[in-house]
Amino acid sequence: MGAGFHGNFGNTKGTKSMILIKNKSDVEYNEGKMENYLLNNKHPEGKSKAKFLKDVLGYKSGDGKILHDNLVKAILNKKSVKVENTSYGIKKTYKMKLVGKNNKKITSNVVCIFQKDSGKTKYRIIRVYPDKR
């Protein structure tokens, strides 16, 4: 995956928000992002997310693949609530009921970046946080 934005997604917000993630295989599992950021209670920026994921939803270090799979299930074929162009790609935020490892459900926000490399669109989950409303 390239480091920069690889466009060709259309020029309107409406077009970008309507692009749905349809296949689990289109969402790349990134162990570093899951384990070293989202589930790492010592990470300077990720520790609040790790605390939320552990205390509320029961995910802990070592649960990265389970967390990834549950997040992907939650966003498949869903429309995003926010779309933003960044230097890394198009960032989309999804708001949904997330099911924890402990079966607790809470409204959460899942943020994905999607890029097009060599003609193939790939998605990466980059953030998860509770909805404040």
C-alpha positions as CSV (number, residue, x, y, z in Angstrom):
1,M,0.0,0.0,0.0
2,G,1.4,3.3,-0.9
3,A,1.9,6.1,1.6
4,G,0.1,8.8,-0.4
5,F,-3.4,9.4,-1.6
6,H,-4.2,7.5,-4.8
7,G,-7.4,9.1,-6.0
8,N,-9.8,8.3,-8.9
9,F,-12.8,8.0,-6.5
10,G,-14.9,10.8,-7.9
11,N,-15.2,14.5,-7.1
12,T,-18.4,14.8,-5.1
13,K,-19.0,14.0,-1.5
14,G,-22.1,12.1,-2.4
15,T,-20.2,9.8,-4.7
16,K,-17.6,9.0,-2.1
17,S,-20.0,8.4,0.7
18,M,-22.0,5.9,-1.4
19,I,-19.0,3.7,-2.1
20,L,-19.7,0.7,0.1
21,I,-17.3,-1.9,1.5
22,K,-18.8,-5.1,0.1
23,N,-16.2,-7.8,0.8
24,K,-14.4,-8.7,4.0
25,S,-11.3,-9.4,1.9
26,D,-11.2,-5.7,0.8
27,V,-10.4,-4.6,4.4
28,E,-6.7,-5.3,5.1
29,Y,-5.8,-6.7,8.5
30,N,-3.0,-4.6,10.0
31,E,-1.7,-6.3,13.1
32,G,0.4,-3.2,14.0
33,K,-2.6,-0.9,13.9
34,M,-4.7,-3.3,15.9
35,E,-2.2,-4.5,18.5
36,N,0.3,-1.7,18.8
37,Y,-2.2,1.2,18.6
38,L,-5.9,0.3,19.2
39,L,-5.3,-2.4,21.9
40,N,-2.1,-0.9,23.4
41,N,-2.8,0.7,26.8
42,K,0.7,2.3,26.8
43,H,0.5,4.0,23.4
44,P,0.5,7.8,23.8
45,E,-2.4,8.3,21.4
46,G,-4.1,4.9,21.4
47,K,-4.3,4.2,25.1
48,S,-7.7,5.8,25.6
49,K,-9.1,3.7,22.7
50,A,-7.5,0.6,24.3
51,K,-9.1,1.4,27.6
52,F,-12.5,1.8,26.0
53,L,-12.1,-1.4,24.0
54,K,-11.0,-3.4,27.1
55,D,-13.2,-1.9,29.8
56,V,-16.4,-1.6,27.8
57,L,-16.2,-4.2,25.1
58,G,-13.8,-6.8,26.5
59,Y,-11.1,-6.7,23.9
60,K,-7.5,-6.8,25.2
61,S,-4.0,-7.2,23.8
62,G,-3.9,-10.3,21.6
63,D,-7.5,-9.8,20.4
64,G,-6.5,-7.8,17.3
65,K,-7.8,-10.3,14.7
66,I,-11.1,-10.9,16.6
67,L,-11.6,-7.1,16.9
68,H,-10.7,-6.6,13.2
69,D,-13.2,-9.3,12.1
70,N,-16.0,-7.8,14.3
71,L,-15.3,-4.3,13.0
72,V,-15.4,-5.4,9.4
73,K,-18.7,-7.2,9.9
74,A,-20.1,-4.0,11.4
75,I,-19.2,-1.8,8.4
76,L,-19.8,-4.1,5.5
77,N,-22.4,-2.6,3.1
78,K,-23.0,0.4,5.4
79,K,-23.0,4.0,4.4
80,S,-20.5,6.3,6.1
81,V,-21.6,9.3,8.1
82,K,-18.6,11.4,7.3
83,V,-16.1,11.5,4.4
84,E,-12.9,13.5,4.3
85,N,-10.0,13.7,1.8
86,T,-6.6,13.3,3.4
87,S,-3.0,13.0,2.1
88,Y,-3.3,9.2,2.9
89,G,-6.6,8.6,1.1
90,I,-10.3,9.0,1.7
91,K,-11.1,8.8,5.4
92,K,-14.6,7.5,6.1
93,T,-16.3,7.4,9.5
94,Y,-19.0,4.8,10.2
95,K,-21.4,5.0,13.2
96,M,-22.8,1.7,14.3
97,K,-23.6,-0.6,17.2
98,L,-20.4,-2.5,17.9
99,V,-20.6,-5.9,19.6
100,G,-17.9,-6.5,22.1
101,K,-16.0,-9.7,22.8
102,N,-18.2,-9.8,26.0
103,N,-21.3,-9.4,23.8
104,K,-22.0,-5.9,25.1
105,K,-23.3,-3.5,22.4
106,I,-22.4,0.2,22.2
107,T,-22.8,2.8,19.6
108,S,-19.3,3.5,18.3
109,N,-17.5,5.2,15.4
110,V,-15.2,3.2,13.2
111,V,-12.8,5.2,10.9
112,C,-11.4,3.7,7.7
113,I,-8.9,5.0,5.1
114,F,-9.3,3.7,1.6
115,Q,-6.8,4.0,-1.2
116,K,-6.5,2.7,-4.7
117,D,-3.2,1.0,-5.5
118,S,-2.5,-0.7,-8.8
119,G,-6.2,-0.4,-9.7
120,K,-7.4,-2.2,-6.6
121,T,-9.2,-0.5,-3.7
122,K,-8.1,-1.4,-0.2
123,Y,-9.5,-0.3,3.1
124,R,-7.8,-0.1,6.5
125,I,-9.4,0.4,9.9
126,I,-7.5,3.2,11.7
127,R,-9.6,4.2,14.7
128,V,-12.4,3.1,16.9
129,Y,-14.0,5.2,19.6
130,P,-17.3,5.5,21.4
131,D,-20.0,7.8,20.1
132,K,-20.4,10.7,22.5
133,R,-24.1,11.3,21.8
